[in-house]
Every structure is written in C-alpha cells, then in structure tokens.
Amino acid sequence: MSAPSRRPEIRRRRARQHKITTLRKRLAASTTDADRNRVTAKLQKLSVASPGQPLLK
C-alpha cells in the first residue's frame, strides 16, 4: 500500500484514539451516575464497532 492510500485510514485511527482518550478522561472525572452511564454507553458503542481490545476496564 502506498502512503497516500493509507492516510485516510491513519487519520481515522488517530481521531478514534483521540475520541476514546477524551471519553476515558470524562468517565474518570464524572461525578453523577447519569454522566457515567452516558459516557459508558458511548465507549461501548465504539467498542462494538471495532472488536478487539476492550475499551472499558
């Protein structure tokens, strides 16, 4: 694969990793159950879309 054809894939992967780290930080900082449930649901939705490593510990 040439570099130009991999750029979109790499961009998607980096954006997804950034989104996951942001959600994990929000989960750690959340104080109410409603916030925790909302962030957990978003992380679970991301993990269903891409099987492999679990996003929630």
C-alpha positions as CSV (number, residue, x, y, z in Angstrom):
1,M,0.0,0.0,0.0
2,S,1.3,3.4,-0.8
3,A,1.3,6.2,1.7
4,P,-1.4,8.4,0.1
5,S,-3.9,5.5,0.2
6,R,-3.1,4.9,3.9
7,R,-3.5,8.5,5.0
8,P,-7.3,8.4,5.5
9,E,-7.0,5.1,7.4
10,I,-4.4,6.6,9.7
11,R,-6.4,9.8,10.2
12,R,-9.5,7.8,11.2
13,R,-7.5,5.7,13.6
14,R,-5.9,8.7,15.3
15,A,-9.2,10.6,15.5
16,R,-10.8,7.5,17.1
17,Q,-7.9,7.1,19.6
18,H,-8.3,10.8,20.5
19,K,-12.0,10.4,21.0
20,I,-11.5,7.3,23.2
21,T,-9.0,9.1,25.4
22,T,-11.3,12.1,25.8
23,L,-14.2,9.8,26.8
24,R,-12.0,7.9,29.3
25,K,-11.0,11.2,30.9
26,R,-14.6,12.3,31.0
27,L,-15.5,8.9,32.6
28,A,-12.8,9.3,35.3
29,A,-13.9,12.9,36.0
30,S,-17.7,12.2,36.0
31,T,-19.4,12.6,39.4
32,T,-23.0,11.7,38.7
33,D,-24.4,8.3,37.6
34,A,-26.1,9.9,34.6
35,D,-22.8,11.2,33.3
36,R,-21.1,7.9,33.9
37,N,-23.8,6.0,32.1
38,R,-23.8,8.3,29.1
39,V,-20.0,8.1,28.7
40,T,-20.0,4.3,29.3
41,A,-22.7,3.9,26.6
42,K,-20.6,5.9,24.1
43,L,-17.5,3.8,24.9
44,Q,-19.5,0.6,24.5
45,K,-20.8,1.8,21.1
46,L,-17.3,2.5,20.0
47,S,-16.1,-0.9,21.2
48,V,-18.9,-2.7,19.3
49,A,-17.9,-1.0,16.1
50,S,-14.4,-2.3,16.4
51,P,-13.9,-5.6,18.2
52,G,-10.5,-6.4,19.8
53,Q,-9.2,-4.6,22.8
54,P,-11.8,-3.8,25.4
55,L,-12.3,0.0,25.8
56,L,-13.7,-0.3,29.3
57,K,-11.6,-1.8,32.0
